Amino acid sequence: MNRFENKVVIVTGAASGMGLATAKRFLEEGAQVVMADLEGQVDDLDGPLPEANTLKLEVDVSHSHAVENMIETTVSEFGRLDVLVNNAGKLVNGGIESITNEDWHSVFRTDVDGIFYACRAAFPHLVSSGGSVVNTVSVSGLGGDWSMSPYNAAKGAAAQLTRALALDFGRKGVRVNAVCPTLTRTGMTTDVIKDEEMLAKFRERISLGRYAEPEEIAAVITFLASHDARFVNGVNLPVDGGLMASNGQPPQ
Ligand SMILES: NC(=O)c1ccc[n+]([C@@H]2O[C@H](COP(=O)([O-])OP(=O)(O)OC[C@H]3O[C@@H](n4cnc5c(N)ncnc54)[C@H](O)[C@@H]3O)[C@@H](O)[C@H]2O)c1
């Protein structure tokens, strides 16, 4: 498939996990890809990437000027912007009594403010190209978890931001959607995936009986960004092996 030939794509959080898998998938399908991540992360990427079609940028999405610079650099280097994937994310675990003000705000700065800054700066370019946005939300934005309140609140806000921006920009020809993964094998979940007891609990809840691979999330992100999804707008799509199909009662 070459669904993204002549298209320019930004992926944030592109040095690892779902972001890296997504950037690679867009590249495989013909896109020019800006891979944005924190300082020092993009330089150490493993695996060959087609240099001519790739621009690696150091960007902290929680800083509005850095994000605006990312959008402007993309357009000046590649001439346009077709797809914005807001994938960078931060998780802080712990009960509310142990969460500091800084923990709380740092999760919101990355998981919510980062999407707002990037969409605000990208929309004029996306309106010109008839492009789209895909946000990486989470099943944690659709329901609560135990001891993850900042992440639940921030991902819930990101899910609502997805819907609100889809309404504001639909008439201008720009779609805004999100993927909502469950447990996926990435840098963020190394500890969980090593913990056999936790894994058994996830297997019990996920009807397909396993966690996801980052490429399986990338496949849905690229679908939502593609012409195939041209009538999909404002969706927070669970990519969760059936987890959200349950009302939460334990399996019999
Ligand atoms: N792994 C899971 O089980 C899971 C499930 C649901 C949702 N998510 C979400 O998926 C997204 C991708 O995470 P992942 O699981 O691939 O984890 P990951 O740790 O492998 O990748 C996240 C990347 O985001 C980057 N990043 C973090 N803060 C940033 C910032 N302020 N600016 C720029 N880059 C930043 C990190 O450096 C890292 O490269 C996140 O939004 C995460 O919340 C993950």
The ligand as a Gaussian input file, in Angstrom:
#p B3LYP/6-31G(d) Opt

LIG

0 1
 N        1.839000       1.325000      26.182000
 C        0.566000       1.268000      26.548000
 O        0.095000       0.263000      27.108000
 C       -0.349000       2.447000      26.255000
 C       -1.726000       2.236000      26.330000
 C       -2.568000       3.283000      26.019000
 C       -2.071000       4.494000      25.607000
 N       -0.723000       4.682000      25.543000
 C       -0.254000       5.971000      25.050000
 O        0.511000       5.731000      23.885000
 C        1.361000       6.836000      23.642000
 C        2.733000       6.336000      23.260000
 O        3.331000       5.730000      24.386000
 P        4.115000       4.344000      24.297000
 O        3.298000       3.348000      25.005000
 O        4.542000       4.084000      22.905000
 O        5.326000       4.667000      25.275000
 P        6.877000       4.918000      25.011000
 O        7.423000       5.302000      26.337000
 O        7.491000       3.757000      24.317000
 O        6.891000       6.169000      24.028000
 C        6.494000       7.447000      24.430000
 C        7.409000       8.460000      23.756000
 O        6.916000       9.787000      24.059000
 C        8.041000      10.599000      24.322000
 N        7.647000      11.751000      25.114000
 C        7.238000      11.772000      26.410000
 N        7.003000      13.037000      26.816000
 C        7.254000      13.824000      25.729000
 C        7.204000      15.221000      25.508000
 N        6.851000      16.065000      26.493000
 N        7.532000      15.691000      24.298000
 C        7.905000      14.851000      23.294000
 N        7.972000      13.526000      23.440000
 C        7.649000      13.020000      24.655000
 C        9.027000       9.688000      25.056000
 O       10.356000      10.200000      25.017000
 C        8.867000       8.389000      24.293000
 O        9.758000       8.282000      23.208000
 C        1.291000       7.693000      24.897000
 O        0.444000       8.799000      24.674000
 C        0.692000       6.759000      25.917000
 O        0.036000       7.464000      26.946000
 C        0.154000       3.678000      25.864000

